[in-house]
Amino acid sequence: MANNDTGRNRVVVPEARQALNQMKYEIASELGMTNYQTMDKGTLTARQNGYVGGYMTKRLVEQAQRNMSGTTGTTR
């Protein structure tokens, strides 16, 4: 599936695209997918792809909560 800006994959703040991609690659690496940036995502299982997206969402929610509360720690 092509990565485009329609539907659910649309980046609301285009300036954040690079940071989101970097986060995706870091999380994939933490999950043991060291060559995630160049690998064919179609060969991964739904579970593997879901882990990356799920952990991204979890981390983004944590960052938003810290911003809202005024704290700055990390929880990795």
PDB file of N, CA, C and O in Angstrom, chain B, residues numbered from 101:
ATOM      1  N   MET B 101       0.850  -1.181   0.000  1.00  0.00           N
ATOM      2  CA  MET B 101       0.000   0.000   0.000  1.00  0.00           C
ATOM      3  C   MET B 101       0.889   1.235   0.000  1.00  0.00           C
ATOM      4  O   MET B 101       1.859   1.296   0.756  1.00  0.00           O
ATOM      5  N   ALA B 102       0.582   2.192  -0.814  1.00  0.00           N
ATOM      6  CA  ALA B 102       1.377   3.413  -0.926  1.00  0.00           C
ATOM      7  C   ALA B 102       1.138   4.312   0.272  1.00  0.00           C
ATOM      8  O   ALA B 102       0.034   4.358   0.815  1.00  0.00           O
ATOM      9  N   ASN B 103       2.164   5.017   0.677  1.00  0.00           N
ATOM     10  CA  ASN B 103       2.052   5.975   1.772  1.00  0.00           C
ATOM     11  C   ASN B 103       1.623   7.306   1.186  1.00  0.00           C
ATOM     12  O   ASN B 103       2.413   7.967   0.511  1.00  0.00           O
ATOM     13  N   ASN B 104       0.377   7.713   1.435  1.00  0.00           N
ATOM     14  CA  ASN B 104      -0.120   8.974   0.908  1.00  0.00           C
ATOM     15  C   ASN B 104      -0.803   9.760   2.003  1.00  0.00           C
ATOM     16  O   ASN B 104      -0.881   9.302   3.143  1.00  0.00           O
ATOM     17  N   ASP B 105      -1.295  10.932   1.673  1.00  0.00           N
ATOM     18  CA  ASP B 105      -1.887  11.818   2.670  1.00  0.00           C
ATOM     19  C   ASP B 105      -3.409  11.783   2.667  1.00  0.00           C
ATOM     20  O   ASP B 105      -4.044  12.796   2.960  1.00  0.00           O
ATOM     21  N   THR B 106      -3.999  10.655   2.345  1.00  0.00           N
ATOM     22  CA  THR B 106      -5.448  10.553   2.365  1.00  0.00           C
ATOM     23  C   THR B 106      -5.878   9.665   3.518  1.00  0.00           C
ATOM     24  O   THR B 106      -5.113   8.821   3.985  1.00  0.00           O
ATOM     25  N   GLY B 107      -7.087   9.856   3.964  1.00  0.00           N
ATOM     26  CA  GLY B 107      -7.635   8.996   5.000  1.00  0.00           C
ATOM     27  C   GLY B 107      -6.931   9.125   6.331  1.00  0.00           C
ATOM     28  O   GLY B 107      -6.577  10.223   6.761  1.00  0.00           O
ATOM     29  N   ARG B 108      -6.735   8.008   6.967  1.00  0.00           N
ATOM     30  CA  ARG B 108      -6.186   7.999   8.322  1.00  0.00           C
ATOM     31  C   ARG B 108      -4.698   8.286   8.375  1.00  0.00           C
ATOM     32  O   ARG B 108      -4.190   8.617   9.446  1.00  0.00           O
ATOM     33  N   ASN B 109      -3.976   8.174   7.270  1.00  0.00           N
ATOM     34  CA  ASN B 109      -2.528   8.376   7.287  1.00  0.00           C
ATOM     35  C   ASN B 109      -2.118   9.821   7.051  1.00  0.00           C
ATOM     36  O   ASN B 109      -0.930  10.111   6.908  1.00  0.00           O
ATOM     37  N   ARG B 110      -3.081  10.728   7.008  1.00  0.00           N
ATOM     38  CA  ARG B 110      -2.785  12.126   6.721  1.00  0.00           C
ATOM     39  C   ARG B 110      -2.053  12.766   7.907  1.00  0.00           C
ATOM     40  O   ARG B 110      -2.483  12.637   9.053  1.00  0.00           O
ATOM     41  N   VAL B 111      -0.952  13.450   7.620  1.00  0.00           N
ATOM     42  CA  VAL B 111      -0.220  14.184   8.650  1.00  0.00           C
ATOM     43  C   VAL B 111      -0.862  15.553   8.767  1.00  0.00           C
ATOM     44  O   VAL B 111      -0.866  16.323   7.807  1.00  0.00           O
ATOM     45  N   VAL B 112      -1.411  15.865   9.946  1.00  0.00           N
ATOM     46  CA  VAL B 112      -2.118  17.121  10.158  1.00  0.00           C
ATOM     47  C   VAL B 112      -1.144  18.296  10.153  1.00  0.00           C
ATOM     48  O   VAL B 112      -1.464  19.367   9.638  1.00  0.00           O
ATOM     49  N   VAL B 113       0.040  18.097  10.723  1.00  0.00           N
ATOM     50  CA  VAL B 113       1.067  19.133  10.763  1.00  0.00           C
ATOM     51  C   VAL B 113       2.231  18.651   9.902  1.00  0.00           C
ATOM     52  O   VAL B 113       3.081  17.899  10.378  1.00  0.00           O
ATOM     53  N   PRO B 114       2.277  19.076   8.638  1.00  0.00           N
ATOM     54  CA  PRO B 114       3.319  18.571   7.727  1.00  0.00           C
ATOM     55  C   PRO B 114       4.740  18.775   8.240  1.00  0.00           C
ATOM     56  O   PRO B 114       5.633  17.994   7.911  1.00  0.00           O
ATOM     57  N   GLU B 115       4.957  19.798   9.031  1.00  0.00           N
ATOM     58  CA  GLU B 115       6.295  20.052   9.578  1.00  0.00           C
ATOM     59  C   GLU B 115       6.737  18.940  10.533  1.00  0.00           C
ATOM     60  O   GLU B 115       7.926  18.821  10.828  1.00  0.00           O
ATOM     61  N   ALA B 116       5.809  18.139  11.011  1.00  0.00           N
ATOM     62  CA  ALA B 116       6.122  17.057  11.951  1.00  0.00           C
ATOM     63  C   ALA B 116       6.458  15.746  11.243  1.00  0.00           C
ATOM     64  O   ALA B 116       6.856  14.782  11.896  1.00  0.00           O
ATOM     65  N   ARG B 117       6.305  15.696   9.938  1.00  0.00           N
ATOM     66  CA  ARG B 117       6.495  14.442   9.202  1.00  0.00           C
ATOM     67  C   ARG B 117       7.857  13.808   9.474  1.00  0.00           C
ATOM     68  O   ARG B 117       7.938  12.607   9.733  1.00  0.00           O
ATOM     69  N   GLN B 118       8.923  14.598   9.419  1.00  0.00           N
ATOM     70  CA  GLN B 118      10.270  14.047   9.627  1.00  0.00           C
ATOM     71  C   GLN B 118      10.422  13.480  11.035  1.00  0.00           C
ATOM     72  O   GLN B 118      10.995  12.405  11.212  1.00  0.00           O
ATOM     73  N   ALA B 119       9.912  14.195  12.034  1.00  0.00           N
ATOM     74  CA  ALA B 119      10.008  13.714  13.411  1.00  0.00           C
ATOM     75  C   ALA B 119       9.196  12.434  13.602  1.00  0.00           C
ATOM     76  O   ALA B 119       9.636  11.525  14.307  1.00  0.00           O
ATOM     77  N   LEU B 120       8.022  12.352  12.984  1.00  0.00           N
ATOM     78  CA  LEU B 120       7.204  11.146  13.086  1.00  0.00           C
ATOM     79  C   LEU B 120       7.894   9.954  12.426  1.00  0.00           C
ATOM     80  O   LEU B 120       7.877   8.846  12.962  1.00  0.00           O
ATOM     81  N   ASN B 121       8.495  10.183  11.270  1.00  0.00           N
ATOM     82  CA  ASN B 121       9.224   9.103  10.614  1.00  0.00           C
ATOM     83  C   ASN B 121      10.406   8.649  11.455  1.00  0.00           C
ATOM     84  O   ASN B 121      10.664   7.450  11.564  1.00  0.00           O
ATOM     85  N   GLN B 122      11.127   9.591  12.049  1.00  0.00           N
ATOM     86  CA  GLN B 122      12.261   9.234  12.904  1.00  0.00           C
ATOM     87  C   GLN B 122      11.789   8.411  14.101  1.00  0.00           C
ATOM     88  O   GLN B 122      12.427   7.428  14.477  1.00  0.00           O
ATOM     89  N   MET B 123      10.666   8.820  14.698  1.00  0.00           N
ATOM     90  CA  MET B 123      10.107   8.071  15.826  1.00  0.00           C
ATOM     91  C   MET B 123       9.745   6.654  15.380  1.00  0.00           C
ATOM     92  O   MET B 123      10.010   5.692  16.100  1.00  0.00           O
ATOM     93  N   LYS B 124       9.150   6.525  14.213  1.00  0.00           N
ATOM     94  CA  LYS B 124       8.760   5.215  13.686  1.00  0.00           C
ATOM     95  C   LYS B 124       9.986   4.313  13.547  1.00  0.00           C
ATOM     96  O   LYS B 124       9.946   3.146  13.935  1.00  0.00           O
ATOM     97  N   TYR B 125      11.075   4.850  12.995  1.00  0.00           N
ATOM     98  CA  TYR B 125      12.274   4.043  12.786  1.00  0.00           C
ATOM     99  C   TYR B 125      12.934   3.677  14.111  1.00  0.00           C
ATOM    100  O   TYR B 125      13.453   2.570  14.253  1.00  0.00           O
ATOM    101  N   GLU B 126      12.922   4.583  15.077  1.00  0.00           N
ATOM    102  CA  GLU B 126      13.490   4.294  16.402  1.00  0.00           C
ATOM    103  C   GLU B 126      12.696   3.195  17.089  1.00  0.00           C
ATOM    104  O   GLU B 126      13.275   2.271  17.659  1.00  0.00           O
ATOM    105  N   ILE B 127      11.383   3.290  17.036  1.00  0.00           N
ATOM    106  CA  ILE B 127      10.542   2.285  17.681  1.00  0.00           C
ATOM    107  C   ILE B 127      10.720   0.931  17.004  1.00  0.00           C
ATOM    108  O   ILE B 127      10.835  -0.090  17.682  1.00  0.00           O
ATOM    109  N   ALA B 128      10.744   0.914  15.680  1.00  0.00           N
ATOM    110  CA  ALA B 128      10.953  -0.343  14.955  1.00  0.00           C
ATOM    111  C   ALA B 128      12.287  -0.966  15.348  1.00  0.00           C
ATOM    112  O   ALA B 128      12.382  -2.180  15.526  1.00  0.00           O
ATOM    113  N   SER B 129      13.312  -0.136  15.483  1.00  0.00           N
ATOM    114  CA  SER B 129      14.629  -0.634  15.892  1.00  0.00           C
ATOM    115  C   SER B 129      14.576  -1.222  17.301  1.00  0.00           C
ATOM    116  O   SER B 129      15.160  -2.274  17.561  1.00  0.00           O
ATOM    117  N   GLU B 130      13.871  -0.538  18.212  1.00  0.00           N
ATOM    118  CA  GLU B 130      13.719  -1.036  19.578  1.00  0.00           C
ATOM    119  C   GLU B 130      12.988  -2.380  19.591  1.00  0.00           C
ATOM    120  O   GLU B 130      13.210  -3.205  20.478  1.00  0.00           O
ATOM    121  N   LEU B 131      12.119  -2.592  18.605  1.00  0.00           N
ATOM    122  CA  LEU B 131      11.365  -3.842  18.514  1.00  0.00           C
ATOM    123  C   LEU B 131      12.108  -4.915  17.729  1.00  0.00           C
ATOM    124  O   LEU B 131      11.568  -5.993  17.483  1.00  0.00           O
ATOM    125  N   GLY B 132      13.345  -4.624  17.335  1.00  0.00           N
ATOM    126  CA  GLY B 132      14.172  -5.622  16.656  1.00  0.00           C
ATOM    127  C   GLY B 132      14.118  -5.567  15.141  1.00  0.00           C
ATOM    128  O   GLY B 132      14.684  -6.435  14.476  1.00  0.00           O
ATOM    129  N   MET B 133      13.457  -4.576  14.582  1.00  0.00           N
ATOM    130  CA  MET B 133      13.375  -4.434  13.126  1.00  0.00           C
ATOM    131  C   MET B 133      14.389  -3.367  12.696  1.00  0.00           C
ATOM    132  O   MET B 133      14.024  -2.224  12.419  1.00  0.00           O
ATOM    133  N   THR B 134      15.659  -3.756  12.646  1.00  0.00           N
ATOM    134  CA  THR B 134      16.738  -2.791  12.460  1.00  0.00           C
ATOM    135  C   THR B 134      16.762  -2.135  11.085  1.00  0.00           C
ATOM    136  O   THR B 134      17.259  -1.016  10.960  1.00  0.00           O
ATOM    137  N   ASN B 135      16.254  -2.778  10.067  1.00  0.00           N
ATOM    138  CA  ASN B 135      16.274  -2.203   8.723  1.00  0.00           C
ATOM    139  C   ASN B 135      14.870  -1.802   8.277  1.00  0.00           C
ATOM    140  O   ASN B 135      14.549  -1.906   7.093  1.00  0.00           O
ATOM    141  N   TYR B 136      14.045  -1.353   9.188  1.00  0.00           N
ATOM    142  CA  TYR B 136      12.636  -1.048   8.931  1.00  0.00           C
ATOM    143  C   TYR B 136      12.457  -0.006   7.830  1.00  0.00           C
ATOM    144  O   TYR B 136      11.521  -0.094   7.036  1.00  0.00           O
ATOM    145  N   GLN B 137      13.349   0.975   7.782  1.00  0.00           N
ATOM    146  CA  GLN B 137      13.217   2.060   6.817  1.00  0.00           C
ATOM    147  C   GLN B 137      13.279   1.544   5.375  1.00  0.00           C
ATOM    148  O   GLN B 137      12.591   2.073   4.501  1.00  0.00           O
ATOM    149  N   THR B 138      14.088   0.528   5.124  1.00  0.00           N
ATOM    150  CA  THR B 138      14.260   0.036   3.762  1.00  0.00           C
ATOM    151  C   THR B 138      13.493  -1.258   3.488  1.00  0.00           C
ATOM    152  O   THR B 138      13.418  -1.696   2.340  1.00  0.00           O
ATOM    153  N   MET B 139      12.928  -1.869   4.515  1.00  0.00           N
ATOM    154  CA  MET B 139      12.262  -3.161   4.295  1.00  0.00           C
ATOM    155  C   MET B 139      10.892  -2.978   3.660  1.00  0.00           C
ATOM    156  O   MET B 139      10.242  -1.950   3.845  1.00  0.00           O
ATOM    157  N   ASP B 140      10.470  -3.967   2.923  1.00  0.00           N
ATOM    158  CA  ASP B 140       9.153  -3.994   2.289  1.00  0.00           C
ATOM    159  C   ASP B 140       8.130  -4.290   3.377  1.00  0.00           C
ATOM    160  O   ASP B 140       8.066  -5.413   3.877  1.00  0.00           O
ATOM    161  N   LYS B 141       7.327  -3.292   3.749  1.00  0.00           N
ATOM    162  CA  LYS B 141       6.367  -3.450   4.846  1.00  0.00           C
ATOM    163  C   LYS B 141       5.318  -4.511   4.529  1.00  0.00           C
ATOM    164  O   LYS B 141       4.694  -5.056   5.440  1.00  0.00           O
ATOM    165  N   GLY B 142       5.116  -4.811   3.233  1.00  0.00           N
ATOM    166  CA  GLY B 142       4.159  -5.839   2.839  1.00  0.00           C
ATOM    167  C   GLY B 142       4.582  -7.239   3.242  1.00  0.00           C
ATOM    168  O   GLY B 142       3.755  -8.150   3.288  1.00  0.00           O
ATOM    169  N   THR B 143       5.864  -7.420   3.535  1.00  0.00           N
ATOM    170  CA  THR B 143       6.336  -8.735   3.956  1.00  0.00           C
ATOM    171  C   THR B 143       6.223  -8.941   5.461  1.00  0.00           C
ATOM    172  O   THR B 143       6.434 -10.049   5.955  1.00  0.00           O
ATOM    173  N   LEU B 144       5.892  -7.881   6.187  1.00  0.00           N
ATOM    174  CA  LEU B 144       5.736  -7.993   7.639  1.00  0.00           C
ATOM    175  C   LEU B 144       4.330  -8.475   7.969  1.00  0.00           C
ATOM    176  O   LEU B 144       3.391  -8.276   7.198  1.00  0.00           O
ATOM    177  N   THR B 145       4.203  -9.103   9.112  1.00  0.00           N
ATOM    178  CA  THR B 145       2.880  -9.528   9.556  1.00  0.00           C
ATOM    179  C   THR B 145       2.098  -8.313  10.047  1.00  0.00           C
ATOM    180  O   THR B 145       2.673  -7.267  10.346  1.00  0.00           O
ATOM    181  N   ALA B 146       0.788  -8.468  10.124  1.00  0.00           N
ATOM    182  CA  ALA B 146      -0.053  -7.400  10.654  1.00  0.00           C
ATOM    183  C   ALA B 146       0.361  -7.084  12.094  1.00  0.00           C
ATOM    184  O   ALA B 146       0.330  -5.929  12.516  1.00  0.00           O
ATOM    185  N   ARG B 147       0.741  -8.104  12.828  1.00  0.00           N
ATOM    186  CA  ARG B 147       1.162  -7.900  14.210  1.00  0.00           C
ATOM    187  C   ARG B 147       2.415  -7.038  14.279  1.00  0.00           C
ATOM    188  O   ARG B 147       2.491  -6.125  15.102  1.00  0.00           O
ATOM    189  N   GLN B 148       3.398  -7.316  13.427  1.00  0.00           N
ATOM    190  CA  GLN B 148       4.631  -6.532  13.425  1.00  0.00           C
ATOM    191  C   GLN B 148       4.352  -5.076  13.077  1.00  0.00           C
ATOM    192  O   GLN B 148       4.828  -4.170  13.761  1.00  0.00           O
ATOM    193  N   ASN B 149       3.582  -4.850  12.016  1.00  0.00           N
ATOM    194  CA  ASN B 149       3.240  -3.479  11.637  1.00  0.00           C
ATOM    195  C   ASN B 149       2.416  -2.805  12.736  1.00  0.00           C
ATOM    196  O   ASN B 149       2.596  -1.620  13.017  1.00  0.00           O
ATOM    197  N   GLY B 150       1.521  -3.561  13.349  1.00  0.00           N
ATOM    198  CA  GLY B 150       0.688  -3.022  14.420  1.00  0.00           C
ATOM    199  C   GLY B 150       1.483  -2.611  15.637  1.00  0.00           C
ATOM    200  O   GLY B 150       1.164  -1.610  16.280  1.00  0.00           O
ATOM    201  N   TYR B 151       2.527  -3.379  15.965  1.00  0.00           N
ATOM    202  CA  TYR B 151       3.374  -3.012  17.101  1.00  0.00           C
ATOM    203  C   TYR B 151       3.989  -1.633  16.899  1.00  0.00           C
ATOM    204  O   TYR B 151       3.992  -0.805  17.810  1.00  0.00           O
ATOM    205  N   VAL B 152       4.505  -1.396  15.711  1.00  0.00           N
ATOM    206  CA  VAL B 152       5.158  -0.109  15.442  1.00  0.00           C
ATOM    207  C   VAL B 152       4.142   1.021  15.600  1.00  0.00           C
ATOM    208  O   VAL B 152       4.401   1.996  16.306  1.00  0.00           O
ATOM    209  N   GLY B 153       2.998   0.893  14.953  1.00  0.00           N
ATOM    210  CA  GLY B 153       1.974   1.938  15.054  1.00  0.00           C
ATOM    211  C   GLY B 153       1.440   2.088  16.469  1.00  0.00           C
ATOM    212  O   GLY B 153       1.202   3.204  16.934  1.00  0.00           O
ATOM    213  N   GLY B 154       1.253   0.983  17.144  1.00  0.00           N
ATOM    214  CA  GLY B 154       0.742   1.029  18.512  1.00  0.00           C
ATOM    215  C   GLY B 154       1.695   1.718  19.470  1.00  0.00           C
ATOM    216  O   GLY B 154       1.276   2.532  20.294  1.00  0.00           O
ATOM    217  N   TYR B 155       2.981   1.391  19.364  1.00  0.00           N
ATOM    218  CA  TYR B 155       3.960   2.027  20.232  1.00  0.00           C
ATOM    219  C   TYR B 155       4.119   3.503  19.894  1.00  0.00           C
ATOM    220  O   TYR B 155       4.351   4.324  20.782  1.00  0.00           O
ATOM    221  N   MET B 156       3.995   3.847  18.603  1.00  0.00           N
ATOM    222  CA  MET B 156       4.032   5.264  18.225  1.00  0.00           C
ATOM    223  C   MET B 156       2.888   6.018  18.884  1.00  0.00           C
ATOM    224  O   MET B 156       3.084   7.096  19.444  1.00  0.00           O
ATOM    225  N   THR B 157       1.691   5.443  18.813  1.00  0.00           N
ATOM    226  CA  THR B 157       0.526   6.084  19.415  1.00  0.00           C
ATOM    227  C   THR B 157       0.706   6.236  20.918  1.00  0.00           C
ATOM    228  O   THR B 157       0.413   7.291  21.482  1.00  0.00           O
ATOM    229  N   LYS B 158       1.185   5.186  21.561  1.00  0.00           N
ATOM    230  CA  LYS B 158       1.405   5.231  23.006  1.00  0.00           C
ATOM    231  C   LYS B 158       2.382   6.348  23.373  1.00  0.00           C
ATOM    232  O   LYS B 158       2.146   7.108  24.313  1.00  0.00           O
ATOM    233  N   ARG B 159       3.479   6.439  22.621  1.00  0.00           N
ATOM    234  CA  ARG B 159       4.489   7.453  22.910  1.00  0.00           C
ATOM    235  C   ARG B 159       3.974   8.866  22.642  1.00  0.00           C
ATOM    236  O   ARG B 159       4.276   9.791  23.396  1.00  0.00           O
ATOM    237  N   LEU B 160       3.201   9.034  21.572  1.00  0.00           N
ATOM    238  CA  LEU B 160       2.638  10.351  21.266  1.00  0.00           C
ATOM    239  C   LEU B 160       1.636  10.786  22.336  1.00  0.00           C
ATOM    240  O   LEU B 160       1.598  11.959  22.709  1.00  0.00           O
ATOM    241  N   VAL B 161       0.828   9.850  22.829  1.00  0.00           N
ATOM    242  CA  VAL B 161      -0.117  10.173  23.896  1.00  0.00           C
ATOM    243  C   VAL B 161       0.639  10.561  25.159  1.00  0.00           C
ATOM    244  O   VAL B 161       0.260  11.517  25.835  1.00  0.00           O
ATOM    245  N   GLU B 162       1.703   9.834  25.487  1.00  0.00           N
ATOM    246  CA  GLU B 162       2.509  10.170  26.669  1.00  0.00           C
ATOM    247  C   GLU B 162       3.098  11.568  26.537  1.00  0.00           C
ATOM    248  O   GLU B 162       3.092  12.337  27.498  1.00  0.00           O
ATOM    249  N   GLN B 163       3.609  11.905  25.348  1.00  0.00           N
ATOM    250  CA  GLN B 163       4.179  13.231  25.134  1.00  0.00           C
ATOM    251  C   GLN B 163       3.116  14.313  25.286  1.00  0.00           C
ATOM    252  O   GLN B 163       3.375  15.354  25.890  1.00  0.00           O
ATOM    253  N   ALA B 164       1.933  14.080  24.748  1.00  0.00           N
ATOM    254  CA  ALA B 164       0.850  15.056  24.868  1.00  0.00           C
ATOM    255  C   ALA B 164       0.447  15.238  26.325  1.00  0.00           C
ATOM    256  O   ALA B 164       0.201  16.361  26.764  1.00  0.00           O
ATOM    257  N   GLN B 165       0.379  14.149  27.075  1.00  0.00           N
ATOM    258  CA  GLN B 165       0.016  14.249  28.487  1.00  0.00           C
ATOM    259  C   GLN B 165       1.066  15.023  29.268  1.00  0.00           C
ATOM    260  O   GLN B 165       0.731  15.832  30.133  1.00  0.00           O
ATOM    261  N   ARG B 166       2.354  14.773  28.961  1.00  0.00           N
ATOM    262  CA  ARG B 166       3.412  15.531  29.646  1.00  0.00           C
ATOM    263  C   ARG B 166       3.318  17.018  29.303  1.00  0.00           C
ATOM    264  O   ARG B 166       3.464  17.874  30.176  1.00  0.00           O
ATOM    265  N   ASN B 167       3.074  17.316  28.023  1.00  0.00           N
ATOM    266  CA  ASN B 167       2.932  18.718  27.614  1.00  0.00           C
ATOM    267  C   ASN B 167       1.765  19.383  28.325  1.00  0.00           C
ATOM    268  O   ASN B 167       1.870  20.533  28.752  1.00  0.00           O
ATOM    269  N   MET B 168       0.666  18.674  28.454  1.00  0.00           N
ATOM    270  CA  MET B 168      -0.522  19.226  29.102  1.00  0.00           C
ATOM    271  C   MET B 168      -0.299  19.432  30.594  1.00  0.00           C
ATOM    272  O   MET B 168      -0.840  20.368  31.182  1.00  0.00           O
ATOM    273  N   SER B 169       0.493  18.563  31.206  1.00  0.00           N
ATOM    274  CA  SER B 169       0.716  18.655  32.645  1.00  0.00           C
ATOM    275  C   SER B 169       1.906  19.543  32.985  1.00  0.00           C
ATOM    276  O   SER B 169       2.084  19.931  34.140  1.00  0.00           O
ATOM    277  N   GLY B 170       2.720  19.865  31.984  1.00  0.00           N
ATOM    278  CA  GLY B 170       3.878  20.732  32.225  1.00  0.00           C
ATOM    279  C   GLY B 170       5.110  19.987  32.690  1.00  0.00           C
ATOM    280  O   GLY B 170       6.096  20.625  33.055  1.00  0.00           O
ATOM    281  N   THR B 171       5.098  18.639  32.693  1.00  0.00           N
ATOM    282  CA  THR B 171       6.277  17.873  33.088  1.00  0.00           C
ATOM    283  C   THR B 171       7.072  17.497  31.852  1.00  0.00           C
ATOM    284  O   THR B 171       6.565  17.576  30.733  1.00  0.00           O
ATOM    285  N   THR B 172       8.348  17.079  32.058  1.00  0.00           N
ATOM    286  CA  THR B 172       9.202  16.827  30.903  1.00  0.00           C
ATOM    287  C   THR B 172       9.923  15.494  30.924  1.00  0.00           C
ATOM    288  O   THR B 172      10.788  15.310  30.069  1.00  0.00           O
ATOM    289  N   GLY B 173       9.666  14.566  31.790  1.00  0.00           N
ATOM    290  CA  GLY B 173      10.407  13.305  31.846  1.00  0.00           C
ATOM    291  C   GLY B 173      10.082  12.371  30.706  1.00  0.00           C
ATOM    292  O   GLY B 173       9.102  12.568  29.987  1.00  0.00           O
ATOM    293  N   THR B 174      10.925  11.332  30.538  1.00  0.00           N
ATOM    294  CA  THR B 174      10.646  10.295  29.554  1.00  0.00           C
ATOM    295  C   THR B 174      10.317   9.007  30.286  1.00  0.00           C
ATOM    296  O   THR B 174      10.747   8.797  31.420  1.00  0.00           O
ATOM    297  N   THR B 175       9.552   8.150  29.630  1.00  0.00           N
ATOM    298  CA  THR B 175       9.119   6.923  30.298  1.00  0.00           C
ATOM    299  C   THR B 175       9.500   5.686  29.500  1.00  0.00           C
ATOM    300  O   THR B 175       8.744   4.715  29.501  1.00  0.00           O
ATOM    301  N   ARG B 176      10.604   5.680  28.840  1.00  0.00           N
ATOM    302  CA  ARG B 176      10.984   4.502  28.061  1.00  0.00           C
ATOM    303  C   ARG B 176      11.526   3.456  28.922  1.00  0.00           C
ATOM    304  O   ARG B 176      11.900   2.389  28.436  1.00  0.00           O
TER     305      ARG B 176
END
